[in-house]
Amino acid sequence: MENIDEIGEKLVVDAYRLDREGETLEGEVDCVDVHEEFVDAFGGVRYRLNARVFGTELLVRGSLEQDFSYVCSRCGKDFDDTVKLGDFTASFEIDDKSPEVDLTNEIRESIILALPTFPVCSETCPGVVQETKTFTDDRWNVLERLRMESRQPGDQVDQGASGSAEKRR
């Protein structure tokens, strides 16, 4: 997507300040800026994460939610929906020089990868309703007219085994 930018807010965790048992992080961060023709993010990413240090690794697990406006790929109508990730997991190497870990890119990428390829306003969406035309092949009308004109008044029309009309004399 062309217009995905970081818009200033970041979610940074100082790994050395976390409790030994880990900590729960909750809030909202405005880090997904998607404004495309058929999808538009609004609001921030709501998160509930558990961050815990294991040796030199920071493990983050939890859930993410982001609201989007879409254009239905079937009927073309606008609708809103929420991308929900209940199984977000990310692991980061902790650097001794800088114990702060920025979760922003992982969060943004996970949300963007969860976007539907073909958003649909509802599973029962019929799509674009088109008028159906009955197609008639006029090329055979000339032959039918000639056949009818060549019939004599006393001729009988027989529906044979094939179901086609045949003339008997």
Secondary structure, 3 states (H helix, E strand, C coil): CCCCECCCCCCEEEHHHCCCCCEEEEEEECCCECECCCEEEEEEEEEEEEEEEECCEEEEEEEEEEEEEEECCCCCCEEEEEEEEEEEEEEEECCCCCCEEECHHHHHHHHHHCCCCCCCCCCCCCCCCCCCCCCCCHHHHHHHHHHHHHCCCCCEEEECCCCCEEEEC
